[in-house]
Amino acid sequence: MKNEIVIALISFVIMLTSCKKDDPEPPFSIPNQGPDVTLEKITNTNQLIEGSNDTVFFRVKLSRPFQNVHQATMARVLIYYRDTTAVNGADLFVYDQTGEQEPEYDFYAQNFGPLYPLGYLQFYSVNFYPGDSERIVGIKPKENSIYEKDKVYLFNVVKVYYFAPGDPSPYGDLYEDKNIQVSYNYIDNDPMPVVGFDHGLNTSIQIQESAGYGESARIKLTNRSGFIIPVQYSVSGTALSGTDYIIKSPSTLFIKPGEYYYDFNFDVINDNITEGAESFTIKLVSAEKSLIGSPINNAIFLRDSIQIFINE
């Protein structure tokens, strides 16, 4: 009888052990294993002024000096940097506390590309070693010729990674929901672009009507823009659309960021009909984030000689 009881107890223990092994293990997580991270401005300004040659500084600060976290010998604070208008324009010079620009090991940047509506996104990371409690970051706008008003640059702490020797998979603390950031208003020194027609050195172009396909009137910008520029235009005249010519460009013209020119495309219809002098005029009406400047009209003359003259 005792042997039977012992056997039953052993069987029960084996069954419990077997069931425990089959249970899924809880997910591995390390909440807030290291010191808390904060960002604070050192330079008393909220502005980044392009072309000023001034550098502003902010501090990446730990709530206590970094010590080993689960045998980790380095903590890497990951900071997203982005602008709020998704403009791929001016970048920033970034310095660490020694004054070295983007040092290879302790501070680096990587481009993530445009992630609208978040803005044009990069990340920077700052390394902390045992005993470190703060790092100083300096930033300065690069000079360029791109119009990009009304930008705000944000620096957000998103995660802290901990690296241990021989461990290929770093782990860390998440900060994405804590809104740890500093922000700066970007002051652009480039003028708003002016949009107008451009014929270069020629004020007129002659084309045989029979070869009037794939023609264009070039629109120019005085300087590049970091924004998409929608341009509205009107067409009027004695020549008839669909009978004498066909507009190939869309109803709204979109000049892409960073581009100087836009070619307004049209075809001339070869009807072999004797006609009097006819013309149509393309007029620039409005443009966003830019100004309309001279010449705003592009007059295209169709003559009975089966030639086209494009004049300002």
QUINOR-V198679 format. One line per field, one symbol per residue. psi: psi as a letter, one per 40 degrees, with the letter a starting at -180 (. if undefined). burial: b if it has 24 or more other C-alpha atoms within 12 Angstrom, else e. A space follows every 10 residues. Layout:
# QUINOR-V198679
psi = ???
burial = ???
This chain:
# QUINOR-V198679
psi = dddddddddd dddddddddd ddhiiiihig hfdaiihihi hdhgieihhh eeehhiiihh hidiihihhf eheihhhhhh hiieefhgbh aihhiaeeeh hgiddehiih heihghedih hiiiihhhih eieiihhhih iihafhhgif ihhhhhhdih ihhihehegi iahhedeefh iiihhhhhei ihihhiiheb eheihhhhde ffifiihhhi idiiieihhh hiiihiadih hdddihheii dhhhhiheid ihhhiiihhg efhhiahiii hhhhdihifi ihiiheihhh hhieefihhh i.
burial = eeeeeeeeee eeeeeeeeee eeeeeeeeee eebbbbbbbb beeeeebbbb eeeebbbbbb bbeeebbebe ebbbbbbbbb bbbbbbbbbb bbbbbbeeee ebeeebbbbe eeeeeeeebb bbbbbbbbbb ebbbbbbbbb bbbbbbbbbb bbbbbbbbbb bbbeeeeeee bbbbbeeeeb bbbbbbbbeb ebbbbbbbbe eeeebebebe ebeebbbbbb bbbbbbbbbb bbbebeeebe eeebbbbebe eebbbebbbb bbbbebbbbb eeeeeeebbb bbbbbebebb bbeebbbbbb bbbeebbbbb bb
